[in-house]
């Protein structure tokens, strides 16, 4: 993703959209039930099908999505946690962490 964008922030935002689209986030279920989870997953998938933050107007679409999540009291905390782990692991060079 970094190779595509050249921008770590855009890469992280695009990755977050992917996580939100497919992760069965229990924080969303806790706050909004299965309907809340389904809404977030469907909207994130829709944004990705349009190119996500890499598309023209993608950042603005993500801001509008964020506003809608705030209005619905939905927080994709599980996806955010997975993003943090992804970002942390991206700092390691490719290859085995524990060579045998």
N, CA, C and O atoms as a GROMACS GRO file, in nm:
protein
  400
    1UNK      N    1   0.083  -0.119   0.000
    1UNK     CA    2   0.000   0.000   0.000
    1UNK      C    3   0.087   0.126   0.000
    1UNK      O    4   0.056   0.223  -0.068
    2UNK      N    5   0.197   0.122   0.077
    2UNK     CA    6   0.286   0.239   0.079
    2UNK      C    7   0.344   0.265  -0.059
    2UNK      O    8   0.364   0.381  -0.097
    3UNK      N    9   0.371   0.159  -0.135
    3UNK     CA   10   0.425   0.177  -0.269
    3UNK      C   11   0.325   0.248  -0.360
    3UNK      O   12   0.363   0.328  -0.445
    4UNK      N   13   0.197   0.217  -0.340
    4UNK     CA   14   0.092   0.280  -0.421
    4UNK      C   15   0.078   0.428  -0.391
    4UNK      O   16   0.067   0.510  -0.482
    5UNK      N   17   0.078   0.462  -0.263
    5UNK     CA   18   0.044   0.598  -0.222
    5UNK      C   19   0.165   0.686  -0.199
    5UNK      O   20   0.160   0.806  -0.226
    6UNK      N   21   0.274   0.628  -0.150
    6UNK     CA   22   0.388   0.710  -0.110
    6UNK      C   23   0.359   0.792   0.015
    6UNK      O   24   0.438   0.877   0.053
    7UNK      N   25   0.247   0.766   0.077
    7UNK     CA   26   0.201   0.844   0.192
    7UNK      C   27   0.154   0.746   0.300
    7UNK      O   28   0.056   0.675   0.281
    8UNK      N   29   0.225   0.744   0.412
    8UNK     CA   30   0.191   0.646   0.516
    8UNK      C   31   0.052   0.672   0.574
    8UNK      O   32  -0.018   0.577   0.610
    9UNK      N   33   0.010   0.797   0.584
    9UNK     CA   34  -0.124   0.826   0.639
    9UNK      C   35  -0.234   0.773   0.547
    9UNK      O   36  -0.330   0.712   0.594
   10UNK      N   37  -0.219   0.796   0.416
   10UNK     CA   38  -0.319   0.743   0.322
   10UNK      C   39  -0.319   0.591   0.325
   10UNK      O   40  -0.425   0.529   0.320
   11UNK      N   41  -0.201   0.531   0.333
   11UNK     CA   42  -0.192   0.385   0.338
   11UNK      C   43  -0.263   0.332   0.462
   11UNK      O   44  -0.334   0.231   0.454
   12UNK      N   45  -0.244   0.397   0.575
   12UNK     CA   46  -0.310   0.352   0.698
   12UNK      C   47  -0.462   0.370   0.690
   12UNK      O   48  -0.536   0.284   0.735
   13UNK      N   49  -0.507   0.481   0.633
   13UNK     CA   50  -0.651   0.503   0.619
   13UNK      C   51  -0.714   0.399   0.527
   13UNK      O   52  -0.822   0.347   0.555
   14UNK      N   53  -0.647   0.369   0.416
   14UNK     CA   54  -0.698   0.268   0.323
   14UNK      C   55  -0.701   0.131   0.390
   14UNK      O   56  -0.795   0.054   0.372
   15UNK      N   57  -0.597   0.101   0.466
   15UNK     CA   58  -0.592  -0.026   0.539
   15UNK      C   59  -0.704  -0.034   0.642
   15UNK      O   60  -0.767  -0.138   0.658
   16UNK      N   61  -0.729   0.077   0.712
   16UNK     CA   62  -0.839   0.080   0.808
   16UNK      C   63  -0.972   0.052   0.740
   16UNK      O   64  -1.055  -0.022   0.794
   17UNK      N   65  -0.994   0.109   0.623
   17UNK     CA   66  -1.118   0.080   0.550
   17UNK      C   67  -1.131  -0.069   0.519
   17UNK      O   68  -1.239  -0.127   0.532
   18UNK      N   69  -1.020  -0.132   0.478
   18UNK     CA   70  -1.023  -0.276   0.451
   18UNK      C   71  -1.058  -0.354   0.577
   18UNK      O   72  -1.139  -0.447   0.573
   19UNK      N   73  -0.998  -0.316   0.688
   19UNK     CA   74  -1.029  -0.385   0.814
   19UNK      C   75  -1.175  -0.366   0.853
   19UNK      O   76  -1.242  -0.461   0.894
   20UNK      N   77  -1.225  -0.243   0.840
   20UNK     CA   78  -1.364  -0.216   0.875
   20UNK      C   79  -1.460  -0.292   0.784
   20UNK      O   80  -1.569  -0.332   0.826
   21UNK      N   81  -1.421  -0.312   0.660
   21UNK     CA   82  -1.507  -0.380   0.563
   21UNK      C   83  -1.523  -0.528   0.591
   21UNK      O   84  -1.626  -0.586   0.559
   22UNK      N   85  -1.422  -0.591   0.652
   22UNK     CA   86  -1.424  -0.737   0.664
   22UNK      C   87  -1.411  -0.790   0.806
   22UNK      O   88  -1.440  -0.907   0.830
   23UNK      N   89  -1.368  -0.707   0.900
   23UNK     CA   90  -1.350  -0.752   1.038
   23UNK      C   91  -1.485  -0.755   1.111
   23UNK      O   92  -1.560  -0.657   1.108
   24UNK      N   93  -1.515  -0.866   1.176
   24UNK     CA   94  -1.635  -0.875   1.259
   24UNK      C   95  -1.604  -0.811   1.394
   24UNK      O   96  -1.577  -0.880   1.493
   25UNK      N   97  -1.607  -0.680   1.396
   25UNK     CA   98  -1.562  -0.597   1.508
   25UNK      C   99  -1.661  -0.606   1.624
   25UNK      O  100  -1.774  -0.557   1.614
   26UNK      N  101  -1.619  -0.668   1.734
   26UNK     CA  102  -1.709  -0.686   1.848
   26UNK      C  103  -1.740  -0.554   1.918
   26UNK      O  104  -1.843  -0.544   1.984
   27UNK      N  105  -1.654  -0.454   1.903
   27UNK     CA  106  -1.686  -0.323   1.961
   27UNK      C  107  -1.806  -0.262   1.889
   27UNK      O  108  -1.893  -0.202   1.952
   28UNK      N  109  -1.811  -0.278   1.757
   28UNK     CA  110  -1.927  -0.230   1.682
   28UNK      C  111  -2.053  -0.306   1.721
   28UNK      O  112  -2.160  -0.247   1.734
   29UNK      N  113  -2.041  -0.437   1.738
   29UNK     CA  114  -2.157  -0.518   1.779
   29UNK      C  115  -2.205  -0.473   1.916
   29UNK      O  116  -2.326  -0.463   1.940
   30UNK      N  117  -2.112  -0.446   2.007
   30UNK     CA  118  -2.147  -0.402   2.142
   30UNK      C  119  -2.221  -0.268   2.140
   30UNK      O  120  -2.316  -0.248   2.216
   31UNK      N  121  -2.178  -0.179   2.053
   31UNK     CA  122  -2.238  -0.045   2.049
   31UNK      C  123  -2.364  -0.036   1.963
   31UNK      O  124  -2.457   0.037   1.995
   32UNK      N  125  -2.366  -0.112   1.853
   32UNK     CA  126  -2.476  -0.096   1.759
   32UNK      C  127  -2.544  -0.224   1.717
   32UNK      O  128  -2.627  -0.223   1.626
   33UNK      N  129  -2.510  -0.335   1.784
   33UNK     CA  130  -2.570  -0.462   1.746
   33UNK      C  131  -2.520  -0.507   1.608
   33UNK      O  132  -2.432  -0.445   1.549
   34UNK      N  133  -2.580  -0.615   1.560
   34UNK     CA  134  -2.541  -0.664   1.428
   34UNK      C  135  -2.577  -0.565   1.318
   34UNK      O  136  -2.510  -0.559   1.216
   35UNK      N  137  -2.683  -0.486   1.341
   35UNK     CA  138  -2.720  -0.384   1.242
   35UNK      C  139  -2.609  -0.280   1.229
   35UNK      O  140  -2.579  -0.235   1.119
   36UNK      N  141  -2.549  -0.241   1.341
   36UNK     CA  142  -2.439  -0.145   1.338
   36UNK      C  143  -2.318  -0.201   1.267
   36UNK      O  144  -2.255  -0.133   1.186
   37UNK      N  145  -2.285  -0.327   1.297
   37UNK     CA  146  -2.172  -0.392   1.230
   37UNK      C  147  -2.197  -0.402   1.080
   37UNK      O  148  -2.109  -0.370   1.000
   38UNK      N  149  -2.317  -0.445   1.042
   38UNK     CA  150  -2.350  -0.458   0.900
   38UNK      C  151  -2.343  -0.324   0.829
   38UNK      O  152  -2.294  -0.316   0.716
   39UNK      N  153  -2.393  -0.218   0.893
   39UNK     CA  154  -2.386  -0.085   0.832
   39UNK      C  155  -2.242  -0.046   0.804
   39UNK      O  156  -2.209  -0.002   0.694
   40UNK      N  157  -2.155  -0.063   0.904
   40UNK     CA  158  -2.015  -0.023   0.889
   40UNK      C  159  -1.947  -0.106   0.780
   40UNK      O  160  -1.876  -0.051   0.696
   41UNK      N  161  -1.967  -0.236   0.783
   41UNK     CA  162  -1.903  -0.321   0.683
   41UNK      C  163  -1.950  -0.287   0.542
   41UNK      O  164  -1.869  -0.279   0.450
   42UNK      N  165  -2.080  -0.268   0.525
   42UNK     CA  166  -2.133  -0.237   0.392
   42UNK      C  167  -2.085  -0.101   0.342
   42UNK      O  168  -2.051  -0.086   0.225
   43UNK      N  169  -2.082  -0.003   0.430
   43UNK     CA  170  -2.038   0.131   0.390
   43UNK      C  171  -1.888   0.130   0.358
   43UNK      O  172  -1.845   0.193   0.261
   44UNK      N  173  -1.809   0.061   0.438
   44UNK     CA  174  -1.665   0.053   0.412
   44UNK      C  175  -1.640  -0.019   0.279
   44UNK      O  176  -1.553   0.021   0.202
   45UNK      N  177  -1.715  -0.126   0.253
   45UNK     CA  178  -1.701  -0.196   0.125
   45UNK      C  179  -1.739  -0.106   0.009
   45UNK      O  180  -1.672  -0.106  -0.095
   46UNK      N  181  -1.845  -0.030   0.026
   46UNK     CA  182  -1.889   0.063  -0.081
   46UNK      C  183  -1.779   0.164  -0.110
   46UNK      O  184  -1.748   0.191  -0.226
   47UNK      N  185  -1.721   0.221  -0.004
   47UNK     CA  186  -1.613   0.318  -0.023
   47UNK      C  187  -1.494   0.254  -0.094
   47UNK      O  188  -1.433   0.316  -0.181
   48UNK      N  189  -1.460   0.132  -0.056
   48UNK     CA  190  -1.348   0.063  -0.121
   48UNK      C  191  -1.376   0.036  -0.268
   48UNK      O  192  -1.288   0.051  -0.352
   49UNK      N  193  -1.499  -0.003  -0.301
   49UNK     CA  194  -1.535  -0.028  -0.440
   49UNK      C  195  -1.521   0.099  -0.524
   49UNK      O  196  -1.502   0.093  -0.645
   50UNK      N  197  -1.532   0.215  -0.459
   50UNK     CA  198  -1.515   0.343  -0.527
   50UNK      C  199  -1.369   0.389  -0.526
   50UNK      O  200  -1.338   0.496  -0.579
   51UNK      N  201  -1.280   0.309  -0.467
   51UNK     CA  202  -1.139   0.344  -0.463
   51UNK      C  203  -1.088   0.386  -0.327
   51UNK      O  204  -0.969   0.410  -0.310
   52UNK      N  205  -1.177   0.396  -0.229
   52UNK     CA  206  -1.136   0.435  -0.095
   52UNK      C  207  -1.075   0.574  -0.092
   52UNK      O  208  -1.117   0.662  -0.167
   53UNK      N  209  -0.977   0.593  -0.005
   53UNK     CA  210  -0.916   0.726   0.009
   53UNK      C  211  -0.828   0.760  -0.110
   53UNK      O  212  -0.785   0.874  -0.124
   54UNK      N  213  -0.800   0.662  -0.196
   54UNK     CA  214  -0.716   0.685  -0.312
   54UNK      C  215  -0.795   0.744  -0.428
   54UNK      O  216  -0.735   0.793  -0.525
   55UNK      N  217  -0.926   0.741  -0.421
   55UNK     CA  218  -1.012   0.795  -0.527
   55UNK      C  219  -1.027   0.946  -0.512
   55UNK      O  220  -1.006   1.001  -0.404
   56UNK      N  221  -1.062   1.011  -0.622
   56UNK     CA  222  -1.095   1.153  -0.614
   56UNK      C  223  -1.213   1.169  -0.518
   56UNK      O  224  -1.315   1.101  -0.532
   57UNK      N  225  -1.199   1.256  -0.420
   57UNK     CA  226  -1.303   1.277  -0.321
   57UNK      C  227  -1.307   1.171  -0.213
   57UNK      O  228  -1.397   1.171  -0.130
   58UNK      N  229  -1.211   1.080  -0.214
   58UNK     CA  230  -1.211   0.970  -0.118
   58UNK      C  231  -1.195   1.013   0.026
   58UNK      O  232  -1.260   0.960   0.115
   59UNK      N  233  -1.108   1.110   0.049
   59UNK     CA  234  -1.090   1.159   0.187
   59UNK      C  235  -1.216   1.225   0.239
   59UNK      O  236  -1.253   1.208   0.355
   60UNK      N  237  -1.282   1.301   0.153
   60UNK     CA  238  -1.407   1.366   0.195
   60UNK      C  239  -1.514   1.261   0.222
   60UNK      O  240  -1.591   1.274   0.318
   61UNK      N  241  -1.521   1.158   0.140
   61UNK     CA  242  -1.617   1.049   0.164
   61UNK      C  243  -1.588   0.980   0.296
   61UNK      O  244  -1.681   0.943   0.368
   62UNK      N  245  -1.461   0.962   0.328
   62UNK     CA  246  -1.425   0.901   0.456
   62UNK      C  247  -1.464   0.992   0.572
   62UNK      O  248  -1.510   0.944   0.676
   63UNK      N  249  -1.446   1.123   0.556
   63UNK     CA  250  -1.488   1.218   0.661
   63UNK      C  251  -1.640   1.210   0.683
   63UNK      O  252  -1.686   1.213   0.797
   64UNK      N  253  -1.715   1.201   0.575
   64UNK     CA  254  -1.861   1.189   0.588
   64UNK      C  255  -1.899   1.058   0.657
   64UNK      O  256  -1.991   1.056   0.738
   65UNK      N  257  -1.829   0.951   0.625
   65UNK     CA  258  -1.851   0.822   0.690
   65UNK      C  259  -1.821   0.835   0.839
   65UNK      O  260  -1.897   0.785   0.922
   66UNK      N  261  -1.713   0.901   0.873
   66UNK     CA  262  -1.677   0.924   1.014
   66UNK      C  263  -1.787   1.002   1.086
   66UNK      O  264  -1.825   0.968   1.198
   67UNK      N  265  -1.839   1.106   1.021
   67UNK     CA  266  -1.948   1.184   1.081
   67UNK      C  267  -2.070   1.096   1.108
   67UNK      O  268  -2.136   1.109   1.211
   68UNK      N  269  -2.100   1.007   1.014
   68UNK     CA  270  -2.215   0.916   1.030
   68UNK      C  271  -2.190   0.818   1.145
   68UNK      O  272  -2.282   0.788   1.221
   69UNK      N  273  -2.068   0.770   1.158
   69UNK     CA  274  -2.036   0.680   1.270
   69UNK      C  275  -2.053   0.752   1.403
   69UNK      O  276  -2.106   0.695   1.498
   70UNK      N  277  -2.007   0.875   1.410
   70UNK     CA  278  -2.020   0.954   1.533
   70UNK      C  279  -2.168   0.974   1.565
   70UNK      O  280  -2.210   0.958   1.680
   71UNK      N  281  -2.247   1.010   1.465
   71UNK     CA  282  -2.391   1.033   1.487
   71UNK      C  283  -2.461   0.906   1.536
   71UNK      O  284  -2.556   0.914   1.614
   72UNK      N  285  -2.414   0.790   1.493
   72UNK     CA  286  -2.474   0.663   1.533
   72UNK      C  287  -2.407   0.603   1.657
   72UNK      O  288  -2.443   0.493   1.700
   73UNK      N  289  -2.311   0.674   1.713
   73UNK     CA  290  -2.236   0.626   1.831
   73UNK      C  291  -2.168   0.492   1.805
   73UNK      O  292  -2.164   0.404   1.891
   74UNK      N  293  -2.114   0.479   1.684
   74UNK     CA  294  -2.043   0.357   1.646
   74UNK      C  295  -1.893   0.384   1.643
   74UNK      O  296  -1.848   0.486   1.590
   75UNK      N  297  -1.818   0.294   1.701
   75UNK     CA  298  -1.672   0.307   1.705
   75UNK      C  299  -1.609   0.175   1.665
   75UNK      O  300  -1.623   0.076   1.736
   76UNK      N  301  -1.538   0.172   1.552
   76UNK     CA  302  -1.474   0.048   1.509
   76UNK      C  303  -1.342   0.025   1.584
   76UNK      O  304  -1.235   0.020   1.523
   77UNK      N  305  -1.352   0.011   1.715
   77UNK     CA  306  -1.233  -0.002   1.799
   77UNK      C  307  -1.153  -0.128   1.772
   77UNK      O  308  -1.030  -0.126   1.779
   78UNK      N  309  -1.221  -0.238   1.739
   78UNK     CA  310  -1.150  -0.361   1.707
   78UNK      C  311  -1.067  -0.345   1.581
   78UNK      O  312  -0.954  -0.393   1.574
   79UNK      N  313  -1.123  -0.279   1.481
   79UNK     CA  314  -1.048  -0.254   1.358
   79UNK      C  315  -0.932  -0.159   1.383
   79UNK      O  316  -0.825  -0.175   1.325
   80UNK      N  317  -0.954  -0.061   1.468
   80UNK     CA  318  -0.845   0.031   1.503
   80UNK      C  319  -0.732  -0.042   1.574
   80UNK      O  320  -0.615  -0.015   1.548
   81UNK      N  321  -0.766  -0.136   1.662
   81UNK     CA  322  -0.664  -0.216   1.729
   81UNK      C  323  -0.585  -0.299   1.628
   81UNK      O  324  -0.462  -0.307   1.636
   82UNK      N  325  -0.655  -0.360   1.533
   82UNK     CA  326  -0.587  -0.438   1.430
   82UNK      C  327  -0.498  -0.349   1.343
   82UNK      O  328  -0.391  -0.392   1.300
   83UNK      N  329  -0.543  -0.226   1.318
   83UNK     CA  330  -0.460  -0.132   1.241
   83UNK      C  331  -0.331  -0.101   1.316
   83UNK      O  332  -0.224  -0.094   1.256
   84UNK      N  333  -0.341  -0.082   1.448
   84UNK     CA  334  -0.222  -0.053   1.528
   84UNK      C  335  -0.123  -0.168   1.521
   84UNK      O  336  -0.002  -0.146   1.509
   85UNK      N  337  -0.172  -0.291   1.529
   85UNK     CA  338  -0.084  -0.408   1.520
   85UNK      C  339  -0.022  -0.416   1.380
   85UNK      O  340   0.096  -0.446   1.366
   86UNK      N  341  -0.102  -0.390   1.278
   86UNK     CA  342  -0.052  -0.392   1.140
   86UNK      C  343   0.059  -0.291   1.122
   86UNK      O  344   0.163  -0.321   1.063
   87UNK      N  345   0.038  -0.171   1.172
   87UNK     CA  346   0.138  -0.065   1.161
   87UNK      C  347   0.265  -0.104   1.235
   87UNK      O  348   0.376  -0.084   1.184
   88UNK      N  349   0.251  -0.159   1.356
   88UNK     CA  350   0.366  -0.203   1.435
   88UNK      C  351   0.445  -0.310   1.359
   88UNK      O  352   0.567  -0.300   1.348
   89UNK      N  353   0.376  -0.410   1.308
   89UNK     CA  354   0.444  -0.519   1.238
   89UNK      C  355   0.508  -0.473   1.108
   89UNK      O  356   0.606  -0.533   1.063
   90UNK      N  357   0.454  -0.369   1.047
   90UNK     CA  358   0.512  -0.319   0.922
   90UNK      C  359   0.652  -0.261   0.943
   90UNK      O  360   0.726  -0.243   0.847
   91UNK      N  361   0.688  -0.233   1.068
   91UNK     CA  362   0.820  -0.178   1.097
   91UNK      C  363   0.929  -0.285   1.093
   91UNK      O  364   1.048  -0.253   1.090
   92UNK      N  365   0.888  -0.413   1.093
   92UNK     CA  366   0.986  -0.522   1.089
   92UNK      C  367   1.018  -0.556   0.945
   92UNK      O  368   0.930  -0.555   0.859
   93UNK      N  369   1.144  -0.588   0.918
   93UNK     CA  370   1.179  -0.630   0.782
   93UNK      C  371   1.110  -0.762   0.748
   93UNK      O  372   1.079  -0.842   0.836
   94UNK      N  373   1.089  -0.782   0.620
   94UNK     CA  374   1.027  -0.908   0.577
   94UNK      C  375   1.118  -1.024   0.611
   94UNK      O  376   1.241  -1.012   0.610
   95UNK      N  377   1.058  -1.135   0.641
   95UNK     CA  378   1.135  -1.254   0.673
   95UNK      C  379   1.099  -1.305   0.810
   95UNK      O  380   1.016  -1.247   0.881
   96UNK      N  381   1.161  -1.413   0.846
   96UNK     CA  382   1.131  -1.478   0.974
   96UNK      C  383   1.177  -1.392   1.091
   96UNK      O  384   1.289  -1.342   1.092
   97UNK      N  385   1.089  -1.374   1.188
   97UNK     CA  386   1.126  -1.301   1.309
   97UNK      C  387   1.210  -1.386   1.401
   97UNK      O  388   1.296  -1.336   1.474
   98UNK      N  389   1.186  -1.516   1.398
   98UNK     CA  390   1.257  -1.609   1.485
   98UNK      C  391   1.319  -1.720   1.400
   98UNK      O  392   1.265  -1.830   1.392
   99UNK      N  393   1.432  -1.690   1.338
   99UNK     CA  394   1.493  -1.793   1.251
   99UNK      C  395   1.529  -1.918   1.330
   99UNK      O  396   1.571  -1.910   1.446
  100UNK      N  397   1.512  -2.031   1.268
  100UNK     CA  398   1.543  -2.159   1.333
  100UNK      C  399   1.685  -2.200   1.306
  100UNK      O  400   1.729  -2.305   1.352
   0.00000   0.00000   0.00000
